[in-house]
Each structure stands twice: as C-alpha cells, then as structure tokens.
Amino acid sequence: MKVAVGNDHRGLCVRPRVLGLLAELGHEVHDLGASGPAGVDYPDYAIPVAEEVAAGKADRGVLICATGHGMCIAANKVHGIRAVNSRDVIDAELSRRHNDSNILCLAADLLGEDQIERIIRAWLLTDFEGGRHTRRREKVDAYEKSHENRT
Ligand SMILES: O=C(CO)[C@H](O)[C@H](O)COP(=O)(O)O
C-alpha cells in the first residue's frame, strides 16, 4: 500500500521507527512529517496527509503527535477521512473491521515504541468487514456529501 505519514515535533521521537517499519513491511511511504525538533503545529501535517488519502494518492495515513488527538481532529475535517486515535491493538483492529478507518493517529507521549509498532502492524493487516458496517459508513458519507460547500 501507499502510506502517507506525518508527525509534529512531539511525534519526532518515534518517526524513524514508524518509517522503518512501514518500509520493512513493503509499503510505499510518503513522509510528510516534521524532520526537526522545532515546535510546529499539528494541522500543518495532519491536513496534507489527510488530503493525500482523500484524493487517493495514498491508501492510508499514519499521524503522530503527543496525544494523537489534535492530528485526529484535524484529519477528520477533510472529507472522506475516517481517522481514529488508537491506544491498543484491539482498538485499532476494530476501527478497521467496523469503521474502515483510513488514518491511524498515535500518541507518542502515551505509547511505547513497541506498542506503536504492534498497533500499526495490526491496523495495516486488518480488513473492513463490510455488511452492516457498510450501511453505517454510507450514512456518515451521505451526511458529509450533503453538507459539502456549506458555509
Ligand atoms: O498532541 C498534540 C496535539 O494533540 C501536540 O503534539 C501537542 O499539543 C504539542 O504540544 P507542545 O506545543 O506543548 O509541544
């Protein structure tokens, strides 16, 4: 898969491990993250990654900040994005199986690197189950579509 990755200054510490893991797993990585320790603003990284995923230029996105919350909030403003902030493997798997999440947000301050690696591996390997979950996802999509271009 093509995976777009972004981090702010607080996600910088886990960036090498995440980029290395994705490459090791054979994914094509587009790194859009901050590369230095200077304080930056998470929307400047979340939105470009989300736009790549929404446009189909990337299949999935991974975003890392201190808590994962800011990245998740910002990414979900982009139409077509279903970003989740996962703290464990089961949570990440369920977000794929039930919600077809297309961006995974991670908390560098709250998760160890090993846990982050386990979460990413599981999330990338888990498929959307479809069925009743498709109907629910389509209701979200329909709401989003009906509110496009509203000011
Ligand atoms: O987790 C985050 C957003 O959800 C940011 O990484 C965090 O808020 C950055 O904080 P600071 O400017 O104090 O380093």
The ligand as an SDF file (V2000), in Angstrom:
LIG
                    3D

 14 13  0  0  0  0  0  0  0  0999 V2000
   -0.5390   16.1640   20.9910 O   0  0  0  0  0  0  0  0  0  0  0  0
   -0.6160   17.1800   20.3610 C   0  0  0  0  0  0  0  0  0  0  0  0
   -1.9160   17.6510   19.8010 C   0  0  0  0  0  0  0  0  0  0  0  0
   -2.9450   16.7810   20.1650 O   0  0  0  0  0  0  0  0  0  0  0  0
    0.5630   18.0510   20.1610 C   0  0  0  0  0  0  0  0  0  0  0  0
    1.6820   17.2460   19.8890 O   0  0  0  0  0  0  0  0  0  0  0  0
    0.8120   18.8520   21.4350 C   0  0  0  0  0  0  0  0  0  0  0  0
   -0.3330   19.6010   21.7960 O   0  0  0  0  0  0  0  0  0  0  0  0
    2.0220   19.7900   21.2690 C   0  0  0  0  0  0  0  0  0  0  0  0
    2.2240   20.4740   22.4750 O   0  0  0  0  0  0  0  0  0  0  0  0
    3.5180   21.3720   22.7400 P   0  0  0  0  0  0  0  0  0  0  0  0
    3.4240   22.5480   21.8180 O   0  0  0  0  0  0  0  0  0  0  0  0
    3.3810   21.7550   24.1990 O   0  0  0  0  0  0  0  0  0  0  0  0
    4.7370   20.5380   22.4740 O   0  0  0  0  0  0  0  0  0  0  0  0
  1  2  2  0
  2  3  1  0
  2  5  1  0
  3  4  1  0
  5  6  1  0
  5  7  1  0
  7  8  1  0
  7  9  1  0
  9 10  1  0
 10 11  1  0
 11 12  2  0
 11 13  1  0
 11 14  1  0
M  END
$$$$
